[in-house]
Amino acid sequence: MADLDVLRSRWTRTLEEARDARAGLPDPVPYADNLLARWQEPQRRYHTLAHLTAVLDHIDVLEEYADDPELVRLAAWFHDAVYLPDRSENEERSARLAERALPEAGVPDERTAEVARLVRLTTTHDPAADDRNGQVLCDADLAVLASPPSGYAAYTAAVREEYHFVPGEAFRAGRSAILRQLLDLPRLFRTPYGQEKWEATARYNLAGELEMLSTGAESAP
């Protein structure tokens, strides 16, 4: 289970690095608590505090490849802050939440804009060749695809639970389309670390899941 006090401390460190150094700024903790409450909403099965923690941990591994790791970390906090499985505008609504909250918390407008841009980028996970911040966030978000077998099985089961309202055949068709789209990409990961450490395993996992879905099987909700 995620340690809420540790996450609050991580949020506070990141926010203090990203915002203006001036007196009278609001306490970071209420912002952390609002985000932590969002990440614990009952409709979530995969997009939970465990996912947030994993993404933050992966950013720690990849931070040397980012132009501004603290902004990437802020984007991680917001990237699924709004999440309803039956909605398609979650990334946009999450970006707008960042655009409202961060200036109030003392983050300059240009830095807020970069965080919101990064959050919107997780819609496609397709950063430009020179987008170092975007490459780190997208690689950290997709690193779950390179999990060991038990971890990948838990991931696919959690995704199925989030979409429990979708009938089996429709879920298999939609999920298969997503897997094929990912496998068709020249590279899943854009940082040198991701390409070396995660690419081959992730492709193996994706291909195995696609094969399983093609037989009519799926992870039990």
Helices and strands as residue ranges (DSSP letters): H 4-18, H 28-39, H 49-62, G 63-65, H 69-78, H 90-105, H 109-121, H 132-142, G 143-146, H 149-162, H 168-184, H 192-197, H 199-214
